[in-house]
Amino acid sequence: MPTADHIRAFAAKHDFQRPVWMPDWQWQRVQELRAIGKTQDYPATIEAYGEWMDSMLAKPPRTWDGFQAAEMTQSYALFAETWPAPVGEHWKLYWWAWLMPDRDHRDLAHGYIGGQQNQDYIQRTGDWRGNASVYRTYCRDMGRMNFNHWAANGTLLGGHILGSEAMMREGRHGLGTFPLRTWCWFDGSTQETLDHYYFAVSIKDQKVFTDLGPSAFDRLMGRNILAKSVGELAALYHPSLKRFVSSSGRTGIAYLLAIQDGTKHIVHTLSRRGALTDVGRTNIPGGLPLLGHDADPGMIAQQTPNGPWADAWVANGVDGKSLPFELTASYKQWGHFATTPLWKRSYLGQHYGLATIDVSIGNQTVPLMAQWRREDRPADRTEYLDSIYHGTTQLNPNGSIGQQGGFIASLQHRNKLLAFTSPYPELRYPHDRKLPDRITSVQTSIALLDLQPRPTWEIFRDGERVERWPRKARFG
């Protein structure tokens, strides 16, 4: 263990401090993120340092923490030189156990954690590592976008920790094949734009590649994909609504209203006015929480001084958009629409935003949305906002929403939208349900969210005000 004097010297060197390239306003934004959550500050006392060491040594070598690959590899890269040798060796054991550098990837069971084949191997051999490396699997196979990101991170940076050229080559292969060529530059948009928490998992890995990649080539690939992702975040952010205006594949209504995750935290570091909403409140409408949990504000705060999220001019596109502003991006959906890409449309008016994906076939939680502010003021509180979404027949602001079969076709031209729905299931995917022999109900649901303490909207049907719910209406 280092002495108390050594620890004070380490803390002085690694203290959270402003880099020379960062302007005053941006440092203020970073400090605001740091104040609301979970930064790995360097411990200044021998007691706090000992607790930190104990917490790392208590992590078993095959603990599954893929979504935290960025936190683990970044912490090692920044601080390992100040750790006692056994702690560094413990992390080498962790990555050795997961990456299995002594085995060829063709000999490993693939799949998420290897499945039954991996369990059979453990029973047969008694090898506690099993025969599956989920990190290496998704350096070779396409998974979800965030899978391919944390897998390349764990293999490349974990391999660097091990000093394994073979693992670094494999991680580099995964990084170049999936995050770079597939998820970020194969399309005009990405699978996770804009999924408020999954996209955040991918982007924090992109930041590790950019700042801490073992080679200049790794860091160049990181810069390339990070520029695409952060540029899209900046374009979709409405500076008056203080929300993203975009369709979403996997999210929840609460994330479009109040809950803020890494995507919002990143934009906050690029906003001179600040992008956060409802800070310090305990009475957000609906009892909604302030923060998500996939990319803590402290993690984004800590990543920012490692290097810029984007070129300095991108900040002008966050707050300084000339409204109205619009974005159209192509989306091939893993190649399913390679010859006829879908269009993702976002239109940002002065006081509102409208967004669609032109065809949604059972896999979009928010295929279309509109939001507007109630008054001519920044919507920095949830109740300053009103919203319309299309979703499932079970609309729950605290949970997820989703399209329950059928498809939606949207035609959007700037601020005008026509939307058509059908229950007929196009059998594009194996898990799609077939049309039943007898149809008893056809439903299209629209959520109208009035977030005032007492509802202020009046709803009419055929000229009659609706006083009690639910209220049925005949088709047509």
NUGUPA-242222 format. One record per residue (C-alpha): x, y, z. Coordinates in steps of 0.5 Angstrom, whole numbers, padded with zeros to 4 digits, always signed. Example, Ala and Ser with C-alpha at 12.3 -4.5 7.8 and 13.67 -1.06 7.14 Angstrom:
<recs>
+0025-0009+0016
+0027-0002+0014
</recs>
This chain:
<recs>
+0000+0000+0000
+0002+0007-0001
+0004+0012+0004
-0001+0017+0006
+0004+0022+0003
+0004+0018-0003
-0004+0018-0004
-0004+0026-0003
+0001+0026-0008
-0003+0022-0013
-0010+0026-0011
-0006+0032-0013
-0004+0029-0020
-0011+0026-0021
-0016+0031-0018
-0022+0033-0022
-0019+0039-0026
-0020+0043-0032
-0016+0042-0038
-0013+0048-0041
-0017+0047-0048
-0024+0048-0044
-0027+0054-0044
-0030+0057-0038
-0037+0056-0040
-0036+0049-0041
-0032+0048-0035
-0039+0050-0031
-0043+0045-0035
-0038+0039-0033
-0038+0042-0026
-0046+0042-0026
-0046+0034-0028
-0041+0033-0023
-0045+0036-0017
-0051+0031-0019
-0048+0024-0019
-0043+0019-0019
-0036+0021-0021
-0030+0017-0019
-0026+0022-0015
-0019+0020-0013
-0019+0019-0006
-0015+0024-0002
-0014+0020+0005
-0011+0013+0006
-0018+0011+0009
-0022+0012+0003
-0016+0010-0002
-0017+0003+0002
-0024+0003+0001
-0023+0004-0006
-0018-0002-0007
-0022-0007-0003
-0028-0005-0008
-0024-0007-0014
-0021-0013-0010
-0028-0016-0009
-0030-0016-0016
-0030-0024-0018
-0026-0025-0025
-0032-0027-0029
-0037-0022-0026
-0041-0020-0032
-0041-0012-0033
-0041-0011-0040
-0045-0004-0040
-0040-0002-0035
-0034-0004-0040
-0033+0004-0041
-0032+0005-0033
-0027-0001-0032
-0023+0000-0038
-0022+0008-0037
-0021+0007-0029
-0015+0003-0031
-0012+0007-0036
-0013+0013-0032
-0011+0011-0025
-0007+0004-0025
+0000+0007-0024
-0002+0009-0017
-0005+0002-0015
-0001-0003-0011
+0001-0009-0016
-0004-0014-0013
-0010-0009-0015
-0007-0009-0022
-0006-0016-0023
-0013-0017-0020
-0016-0013-0026
-0011-0017-0031
-0014-0024-0028
-0021-0021-0029
-0020-0019-0037
-0016-0026-0038
-0022-0030-0035
-0027-0026-0040
-0022-0026-0046
-0019-0033-0046
-0013-0030-0050
-0010-0037-0050
-0016-0040-0054
-0018-0039-0061
-0024-0035-0062
-0027-0041-0067
-0026-0046-0061
-0031-0041-0057
-0038-0042-0056
-0042-0036-0059
-0048-0033-0056
-0049-0028-0051
-0046-0032-0045
-0045-0038-0049
-0052-0041-0047
-0052-0049-0046
-0046-0051-0049
-0042-0046-0044
-0046-0050-0039
-0044-0057-0041
-0037-0055-0042
-0036-0053-0035
-0040-0059-0033
-0035-0063-0037
-0028-0060-0036
-0029-0057-0029
-0026-0050-0032
-0029-0045-0028
-0028-0040-0034
-0033-0044-0038
-0032-0044-0046
-0035-0037-0048
-0033-0030-0048
-0038-0025-0050
-0033-0020-0051
-0030-0023-0057
-0036-0026-0059
-0039-0019-0061
-0032-0017-0064
-0034-0023-0069
-0042-0023-0070
-0047-0017-0070
-0051-0016-0064
-0054-0010-0062
-0051-0003-0063
-0049-0003-0056
-0046-0010-0055
-0041-0009-0061
-0039-0003-0058
-0038-0005-0051
-0035-0012-0054
-0030-0008-0058
-0028-0004-0052
-0027-0010-0047
-0023-0014-0052
-0019-0008-0055
-0017-0004-0048
-0018-0011-0044
-0013-0014-0049
-0008-0008-0048
-0009-0009-0040
-0006-0016-0041
-0001-0014-0046
-0004-0019-0051
-0003-0017-0058
-0008-0022-0061
-0013-0019-0056
-0012-0012-0059
-0012-0015-0066
-0019-0018-0065
-0022-0012-0061
-0019-0007-0067
-0023-0012-0072
-0029-0011-0068
-0028-0004-0067
-0027-0003-0075
-0032-0008-0077
-0038-0006-0073
-0038+0001-0069
-0034+0004-0075
-0037+0001-0081
-0044-0002-0079
-0047+0002-0074
-0044+0009-0075
-0043+0010-0082
-0047+0004-0086
-0053+0009-0085
-0055+0016-0085
-0057+0014-0078
-0056+0009-0073
-0060+0003-0069
-0060+0007-0063
-0062+0014-0065
-0065+0016-0061
-0066+0011-0055
-0064+0015-0049
-0060+0010-0045
-0058+0005-0050
-0055+0010-0055
-0051+0013-0048
-0048+0006-0047
-0045+0006-0054
-0043+0013-0054
-0039+0013-0047
-0035+0007-0050
-0034+0011-0057
-0031+0016-0052
-0026+0011-0049
-0024+0009-0056
-0023+0017-0058
-0019+0019-0052
-0015+0012-0049
-0015+0007-0055
-0008+0004-0055
-0006+0006-0062
-0007+0012-0066
-0011+0008-0071
-0016+0006-0065
-0016+0013-0063
-0018+0016-0070
-0023+0011-0071
-0026+0013-0064
-0026+0020-0067
-0029+0018-0073
-0035+0015-0070
-0036+0020-0064
-0036+0025-0069
-0042+0022-0072
-0046+0020-0066
-0045+0027-0062
-0047+0031-0069
-0053+0027-0069
-0055+0029-0062
-0053+0036-0063
-0058+0036-0069
-0064+0033-0065
-0064+0037-0059
-0069+0043-0059
-0066+0049-0055
-0072+0051-0053
-0076+0045-0051
-0069+0042-0048
-0071+0035-0051
-0069+0031-0057
-0074+0031-0062
-0073+0024-0065
-0077+0017-0066
-0074+0012-0062
-0073+0005-0063
-0073+0003-0055
-0074+0008-0050
-0080+0010-0045
-0084+0016-0045
-0081+0018-0038
-0074+0019-0042
-0078+0024-0047
-0080+0028-0042
-0076+0028-0035
-0071+0022-0034
-0064+0024-0037
-0059+0020-0038
-0052+0020-0042
-0055+0023-0048
-0057+0029-0045
-0051+0030-0040
-0047+0030-0047
-0051+0035-0050
-0051+0039-0043
-0043+0039-0044
-0044+0043-0051
-0049+0048-0049
-0048+0055-0047
-0055+0055-0044
-0055+0048-0041
-0059+0042-0043
-0061+0039-0036
-0068+0040-0034
-0072+0039-0027
-0065+0039-0023
-0066+0039-0016
-0073+0037-0016
-0077+0032-0012
-0084+0033-0015
-0083+0032-0022
-0090+0030-0025
-0092+0023-0024
-0087+0022-0019
-0082+0021-0025
-0074+0020-0023
-0069+0026-0025
-0064+0021-0028
-0063+0014-0031
-0057+0009-0030
-0054+0007-0036
-0049+0013-0036
-0048+0017-0030
-0047+0025-0030
-0041+0024-0026
-0038+0019-0032
-0040+0024-0037
-0037+0029-0033
-0031+0025-0032
-0030+0023-0039
-0030+0031-0042
-0024+0033-0039
-0020+0027-0043
-0022+0030-0049
-0027+0034-0053
-0034+0031-0055
-0034+0035-0061
-0030+0040-0065
-0032+0047-0062
-0036+0049-0067
-0041+0044-0066
-0044+0048-0059
-0046+0053-0064
-0051+0048-0067
-0054+0046-0060
-0056+0052-0058
-0055+0057-0064
-0060+0053-0069
-0063+0057-0074
-0071+0055-0073
-0074+0052-0076
-0069+0047-0077
-0070+0040-0080
-0066+0033-0081
-0067+0027-0085
-0063+0021-0084
-0063+0014-0088
-0064+0008-0084
-0063+0001-0087
-0065-0003-0080
-0059-0008-0080
-0060-0008-0088
-0067-0010-0088
-0068-0004-0092
-0062-0004-0096
-0065-0002-0102
-0071+0002-0100
-0068+0006-0094
-0073+0008-0088
-0073+0016-0087
-0072+0019-0080
-0075+0026-0080
-0074+0031-0075
-0077+0038-0075
-0076+0043-0070
-0080+0049-0070
-0080+0055-0066
-0084+0053-0060
-0085+0045-0062
-0082+0039-0065
-0085+0034-0070
-0081+0027-0071
-0083+0021-0075
-0080+0014-0078
-0084+0013-0085
-0085+0006-0084
-0085+0002-0077
-0086-0005-0077
-0087-0007-0070
-0080-0005-0067
-0081+0002-0065
-0083+0004-0059
-0084+0012-0061
-0085+0011-0069
-0088+0019-0068
-0088+0024-0063
-0090+0032-0062
-0088+0036-0057
-0089+0043-0055
-0088+0048-0050
-0094+0052-0047
-0091+0058-0046
-0085+0062-0049
-0080+0060-0044
-0075+0055-0044
-0078+0048-0042
-0074+0047-0036
-0079+0044-0032
-0083+0038-0034
-0090+0041-0034
-0088+0047-0038
-0088+0041-0044
-0094+0038-0047
-0094+0032-0052
-0097+0027-0057
-0094+0020-0058
-0097+0014-0062
-0095+0008-0058
-0098+0001-0055
-0105+0001-0052
-0102+0000-0045
-0099+0007-0044
-0095+0008-0038
-0090+0014-0037
-0086+0010-0032
-0085+0004-0036
-0084+0003-0044
-0088+0003-0049
-0089-0001-0056
-0092-0002-0062
-0096-0009-0061
-0096-0012-0068
-0099-0009-0075
-0095-0003-0078
-0095+0005-0078
-0094+0009-0084
-0092+0016-0084
-0091+0022-0089
-0088+0028-0086
-0087+0034-0090
-0083+0039-0085
-0089+0041-0080
-0094+0037-0083
-0096+0029-0082
-0100+0024-0084
-0100+0017-0081
-0103+0011-0083
-0104+0005-0078
-0106-0003-0080
-0107-0009-0076
-0104-0013-0082
-0097-0016-0079
-0092-0016-0085
-0088-0023-0084
-0082-0019-0084
-0079-0022-0078
-0079-0030-0075
-0082-0027-0069
-0088-0023-0072
-0095-0026-0070
-0099-0028-0076
-0106-0025-0077
-0111-0029-0073
-0117-0033-0076
-0122-0028-0072
-0121-0021-0071
-0125-0018-0065
-0121-0011-0064
-0117-0006-0068
-0114-0001-0064
-0110+0005-0065
-0107+0009-0059
-0105+0016-0059
-0102+0019-0052
-0104+0026-0050
-0100+0028-0044
-0102+0034-0040
-0097+0034-0035
-0101+0040-0030
-0102+0039-0023
-0110+0039-0026
-0111+0037-0033
-0112+0044-0037
-0114+0040-0044
-0122+0040-0046
-0123+0033-0050
-0129+0033-0055
-0132+0028-0059
-0137+0030-0064
-0138+0036-0061
-0139+0034-0054
-0134+0035-0048
-0132+0028-0045
-0132+0028-0038
-0131+0021-0036
-0126+0016-0039
-0125+0011-0042
-0130+0014-0048
-0131+0009-0054
-0132+0012-0061
-0134+0008-0067
-0129+0007-0073
-0130+0013-0078
</recs>
